Amino acid sequence: MNDVYQCYAASAFGMEGLVAGELKRTGAGNVSAENGGVCFSASAQELFRLNLLMHFTDRLFIVLYRGPCRSFEQLFTLVQEIDWPSFFSGDESIDVTCKCTRSVLMSPRDCQSITKKSIIEKLRRKTGRQVFPETGSSLPVHLSIRNDEAMIMLNTSGKALSRRGYRTWNGEAPLRETLAAALVELSGWRPGQPLHDPCCGTGTILAEAALMAAGKAPGSDRPFAMESFSCFRKLSLEQIRQTVLSQADISRVSGISGSDIDPEALELARRHMRQAGLGDGTVSLECIPLQELKLEAENGVFICNPPYGERLGDQKQCRALYHDLFLLKGRHPGWRLCAISSDPAFERSFGKKADKKRRLYNGRLECVYYIYN
Ligand SMILES: C[S@@+](CC[C@H](N)C(=O)[O-])C[C@H]1O[C@@H](n2cnc3c(N)ncnc32)[C@H](O)[C@@H]1O
């Protein structure tokens, strides 16, 4: 199977540019960003490598159809046009998910069942088989209908790529791994420079930075749906994984540290570092309130996800903490400080306008990433 597929990298709003940049750096073809995702082309082997390597995208798909869709009849017909037998060996379980946004067809459940009915109908006609026991591995099909345009796709990742596998205990308000990686990338920090998260919680920002410094692919320790697709059985995907894994070197991690006021969160952070294969002590973690924090290095980058007053603590306390971040920056004049918050009063509470701002989403929460040089 040396086919080159039309593909789609789903991403959170605000992160499309980062996803497109990473796709270009890793050699994907025809990269073009749009709202909520990035189109590109790749072979199955390249897609597998991208699943292992990509830091910021949510899922990678093969696009089987893209075009207008305004009725159930039209949906049934266009699903029929797809060459399902080339992806289906006979006993996979066909798992259809669906999301409808601003469209005439607004019932995901109905769209899901029509899509599945149409796939089975096509398989019956093409293979002559009447019964599909669906006892085999999953063939995850995703249908997205947005502004009356349907995209019918094969989900090659399976569960979201943010689930690297190292974070098994979540603490109170953890950050999705893809967003944590984006915060590190957008901060301008580069491996080798000191990096400190002064309210590190369960350590997601630190783990992502350390994985980048080690050159360890974020997907190294997790499976992907496409590994069990029968159509890709003959490809040496395991060999691709081993080649990517062999490029990691944990001894390259240096100068990454974190602190938090909560000892339990720090315990979880230690556990997550171990589970990310970073070992004890690679990232140093200390229980210390940021009001008392004083680091020795003359320059570096603070990256943090302080409480927003929405999910943790109350607003007044959080706003006082934002001013404490300003004082922390004052004690470390050679350090850049980068913080994400959904609180519109962040800059006012901090006490200074940011040098750079970027809108990002933490789940459904609209946030701004503030960068102070
Ligand atoms: C939104 S959580 C950070 C979550 C983290 N990014 C993660 O992935 O788990 C905010 C953190 O700020 C910490 N915090 C609150 N006040 C603090 C203070 N005065 N000094 C240091 N840390 C503080 C909390 O204990 C909490 O872990």
PDBQT file of the ligand as one rigid body, heavy atoms in Angstrom, charges set to zero:
ROOT
HETATM    1  C1  LIG A 401      -4.337  25.169  37.040  1.00  0.00    +0.000 C 
HETATM    2  S1  LIG A 401      -3.287  24.364  38.152  1.00  0.00    +0.000 S 
HETATM    3  C2  LIG A 401      -1.882  23.928  37.190  1.00  0.00    +0.000 C 
HETATM    4  C3  LIG A 401      -2.101  22.639  36.503  1.00  0.00    +0.000 C 
HETATM    5  C4  LIG A 401      -0.868  22.139  35.792  1.00  0.00    +0.000 C 
HETATM    6  N1  LIG A 401      -0.557  22.898  34.611  1.00  0.00    +0.000 N 
HETATM    7  C5  LIG A 401      -1.047  20.660  35.451  1.00  0.00    +0.000 C 
HETATM    8  O1  LIG A 401      -0.872  20.283  34.314  1.00  0.00    +0.000 OA
HETATM    9  O2  LIG A 401      -1.409  19.883  36.341  1.00  0.00    +0.000 OA
HETATM   10  C6  LIG A 401      -2.673  25.677  39.129  1.00  0.00    +0.000 C 
HETATM   11  C7  LIG A 401      -1.669  25.276  40.168  1.00  0.00    +0.000 C 
HETATM   12  O3  LIG A 401      -1.245  26.455  40.857  1.00  0.00    +0.000 OA
HETATM   13  C8  LIG A 401      -0.868  26.056  42.161  1.00  0.00    +0.000 C 
HETATM   14  N2  LIG A 401      -0.797  27.254  43.028  1.00  0.00    +0.000 N 
HETATM   15  C9  LIG A 401      -1.804  28.013  43.517  1.00  0.00    +0.000 A 
HETATM   16  N3  LIG A 401      -1.306  28.994  44.272  1.00  0.00    +0.000 NA
HETATM   17  C10 LIG A 401       0.059  28.864  44.278  1.00  0.00    +0.000 A 
HETATM   18  C11 LIG A 401       1.124  29.577  44.887  1.00  0.00    +0.000 A 
HETATM   19  N4  LIG A 401       0.876  30.623  45.662  1.00  0.00    +0.000 N 
HETATM   20  N5  LIG A 401       2.381  29.170  44.664  1.00  0.00    +0.000 NA
HETATM   21  C12 LIG A 401       2.633  28.093  43.873  1.00  0.00    +0.000 A 
HETATM   22  N6  LIG A 401       1.654  27.362  43.289  1.00  0.00    +0.000 NA
HETATM   23  C13 LIG A 401       0.383  27.741  43.491  1.00  0.00    +0.000 A 
HETATM   24  C14 LIG A 401      -1.981  25.072  42.531  1.00  0.00    +0.000 C 
HETATM   25  O4  LIG A 401      -1.555  24.246  43.615  1.00  0.00    +0.000 OA
HETATM   26  C15 LIG A 401      -2.190  24.325  41.233  1.00  0.00    +0.000 C 
HETATM   27  O5  LIG A 401      -1.422  23.129  41.193  1.00  0.00    +0.000 OA
ENDROOT
TORSDOF 0
